Amino acid sequence: MIGWRARIGYISPANAECSVYEFYKIVTEGVSLVTTCLSIKDLVPEELEAALRKVDDSALDLARSEVDFIVLGGTPPGALKGVGSDRKLIKRIEKITKTPAVLKITASVEAFRHLKAKRISVATPFEEPNNRKIKKFLEDSGFVVASIQGLGIRSNMDIARLPDYAPYQQARKTVLENPKTDAIYIPCSQWSPSFCVDQLEKDFGIPVVTSNLSMIWYVFSALKLRGAIRGFGRLLEGLSLE
């Protein structure tokens, strides 16, 4: 069994190809990702709503696979109904599965609090309506959004087709627009932003949080999986100290 230390159940908003690839490039040996998919093709309200209606069945499927933790991915669906809805959804998943759970967006918020970041610059691949939802979610969680910039993409497949350097360039542009920021947030695992985190932190001297990095940090902390992960920013490097 490759997950002899821990098996993390992951409800992916779309095809999990990019998330899974990024995950296994980051995590230490003995931790595996068990996936199921909500099949979101376009990041529009009707598809996000439909996906949220599938969460219970997906979570139960993962629980039957005896995972140690359940994570619901997807920043737009996580932010759709605002602050507080994420906590309600976590409680619902935990009640029906008897398994600890978190949303990626909730883990990201907790990561910023852990890093003591107050002002956040956000770089996304999304259209403006989803950016507005994310901005409001962060602000209602107590943060100041110094700047938020998106690429205006609706299709998850189109996001996955972006070049490897796209997250770096978008984040750099966003921070340069308003450099008075404590941290950078790059949501969405479809464009694999975690691979540019180390360079961004060197360039700007501030921490960077991505959806996958916050998930790994949150779940590893909860499951007492210790050992710093190098090359992916200060959030995961701090795991050995917690």
C-alpha positions in Angstrom: 0.0 0.0 0.0 1.6 3.3 -1.1 -0.4 5.2 1.6 1.2 3.4 4.5 1.5 6.7 6.5 -1.8 8.2 5.4 -4.4 8.1 2.7 -6.0 11.4 1.8 -9.4 11.4 0.1 -9.8 14.1 -2.5 -13.0 15.3 -4.1 -11.7 17.0 -7.2 -13.8 19.7 -8.8 -12.7 18.6 -12.3 -10.4 15.9 -13.7 -7.8 15.3 -11.0 -4.9 14.9 -13.4 -3.1 18.2 -12.6 -3.8 18.1 -8.8 -2.6 14.5 -8.5 0.6 15.2 -10.5 1.4 18.2 -8.3 0.5 16.3 -5.1 3.0 13.5 -5.8 5.7 15.9 -6.8 5.4 17.5 -3.4 4.6 15.0 -0.7 6.9 12.7 1.2 6.9 9.0 0.8 4.0 7.0 2.3 1.2 9.4 1.7 -1.3 8.8 -1.1 -4.2 10.6 -2.7 -7.5 8.7 -3.3 -9.7 10.7 -5.7 -13.2 11.1 -6.9 -14.5 13.8 -9.3 -17.4 16.3 -9.4 -16.9 16.8 -13.2 -17.1 20.6 -13.4 -16.3 21.6 -17.0 -17.1 25.3 -16.9 -16.7 27.5 -13.8 -20.2 29.0 -13.9 -22.8 29.1 -11.1 -25.1 26.4 -12.4 -22.2 23.9 -12.7 -20.8 24.9 -9.3 -24.3 24.4 -7.7 -24.7 21.0 -9.4 -21.3 19.9 -8.2 -22.0 20.9 -4.6 -25.1 18.6 -4.7 -22.8 15.7 -5.5 -20.5 16.2 -2.5 -22.3 13.9 -0.1 -22.2 10.9 -2.4 -18.5 11.6 -3.3 -17.5 11.9 0.4 -19.3 8.6 1.2 -17.5 6.9 -1.6 -14.2 8.0 -0.2 -15.2 7.0 3.3 -15.9 3.5 2.0 -12.3 3.5 0.8 -11.3 4.0 4.4 -9.3 7.3 3.8 -7.9 9.1 6.8 -9.0 12.6 5.8 -11.4 14.1 3.2 -10.6 17.2 1.2 -13.1 19.1 -1.0 -11.2 20.9 -3.7 -12.2 23.8 -5.9 -11.9 27.5 -4.9 -14.9 28.8 -6.9 -17.3 26.2 -5.5 -15.8 26.7 -2.0 -16.4 30.5 -2.2 -19.7 30.3 -4.0 -22.0 30.6 -0.9 -19.7 32.8 1.2 -17.9 32.5 4.5 -19.6 30.1 6.9 -20.9 27.8 4.2 -17.6 26.1 4.0 -17.7 25.3 7.7 -21.2 24.0 7.4 -20.1 21.7 4.5 -17.2 20.4 6.5 -19.5 19.5 9.4 -21.9 17.8 7.0 -19.1 15.7 5.4 -17.7 14.8 8.8 -21.2 13.8 10.1 -22.0 11.5 7.2 -18.5 9.9 6.9 -17.2 10.0 10.4 -14.0 11.2 8.9 -12.2 14.6 9.4 -12.6 16.9 6.5 -11.7 20.4 5.1 -12.3 22.5 2.0 -9.2 23.7 0.2 -10.3 27.3 0.5 -10.7 26.8 4.3 -7.3 25.3 4.5 -5.9 28.4 2.6 -7.5 30.8 5.0 -6.0 28.9 8.0 -2.6 28.9 6.2 -2.7 32.7 6.0 -3.6 33.0 9.6 -0.7 30.6 10.5 1.6 32.8 8.4 0.2 35.9 10.2 -0.6 37.5 6.8 -3.1 40.3 6.7 -2.8 41.8 3.2 -3.0 39.3 0.4 -2.4 39.5 -3.3 -4.4 37.0 -5.3 -3.5 35.7 -8.8 -6.1 33.4 -10.5 -6.9 31.9 -13.9 -10.6 32.7 -13.4 -13.2 35.1 -14.8 -14.2 38.2 -12.8 -17.4 36.8 -11.2 -15.4 34.1 -9.5 -12.7 36.5 -8.5 -15.3 38.7 -6.8 -16.5 35.7 -4.8 -13.0 34.8 -3.7 -12.2 38.4 -2.8 -15.4 38.7 -0.7 -14.6 35.3 1.0 -11.2 36.5 2.0 -12.4 39.9 3.1 -15.2 38.3 5.2 -12.5 36.0 6.7 -10.7 39.1 8.0 -8.1 39.8 5.3 -7.4 42.7 3.1 -7.1 41.9 -0.6 -4.4 44.2 -1.8 -4.9 43.1 -5.4 -6.7 40.4 -7.3 -6.0 39.6 -11.0 -7.5 36.8 -13.2 -6.9 35.5 -16.7 -10.6 35.4 -17.5 -10.8 31.7 -18.1 -14.1 29.8 -17.7 -13.2 26.2 -18.8 -11.2 23.9 -16.5 -9.7 22.2 -19.5 -8.5 25.6 -20.8 -6.9 26.3 -17.4 -5.1 22.9 -17.6 -3.7 23.9 -21.0 -1.9 27.0 -19.7 1.9 26.9 -19.9 3.9 26.1 -16.8 5.0 29.7 -16.3 1.5 31.2 -16.4 1.0 31.1 -12.6 4.3 32.8 -12.0 3.7 35.6 -14.5 0.2 36.2 -13.2 1.3 36.3 -9.6 4.3 38.6 -10.4 2.0 41.0 -12.3 -0.5 41.1 -9.4 2.1 41.8 -6.7 3.9 44.5 -8.8 0.5 46.2 -9.2 0.4 46.7 -5.4 3.6 45.6 -3.6 2.2 46.4 -0.1 1.2 42.8 0.6 2.1 40.1 3.2 1.5 37.0 1.1 0.5 35.7 -2.4 -2.4 33.5 -3.0 -2.6 31.4 -6.2 -5.8 29.3 -6.0 -6.7 26.4 -8.4 -4.6 23.3 -8.9 -5.6 23.0 -12.6 -2.6 25.2 -13.6 -0.2 23.6 -11.2 1.0 26.8 -9.4 3.0 25.1 -6.6 6.0 24.6 -8.9 6.6 28.4 -9.0 6.3 29.1 -5.3 9.9 28.8 -4.4 11.0 31.3 -7.1 8.2 33.8 -6.2 9.2 33.7 -2.5 12.8 34.3 -3.5 11.8 37.2 -5.8 9.4 39.0 -3.4 10.5 37.8 0.1 6.9 36.9 1.2 5.1 33.6 1.6 3.1 32.1 -1.2 0.0 29.8 -0.7 -1.6 27.6 -3.3 -4.6 25.3 -3.0 -2.5 22.1 -3.0 0.1 23.5 -0.6 -2.5 24.7 1.9 -4.3 21.3 1.7 -1.0 19.4 2.3 -0.1 21.7 5.2 -3.5 21.4 6.8 -3.9 17.7 6.5 -0.3 16.9 7.4 -0.7 19.1 10.5 -4.0 17.4 11.5 -2.6 13.9 11.0 0.7 14.6 12.8 2.8 13.9 9.7 6.1 15.6 10.4 9.1 16.5 8.3 9.8 19.6 6.3 9.1 19.5 2.5 11.8 21.5 0.7 11.5 23.5 -2.5 7.8 24.5 -2.2 7.9 27.5 0.1 8.0 28.3 3.7 4.5 27.0 4.6 5.5 23.3 4.1 9.1 23.9 5.4 7.5 24.7 8.7 5.9 21.3 9.1 8.9 19.9 11.0 8.6 22.7 13.6 4.9 22.3 14.4 
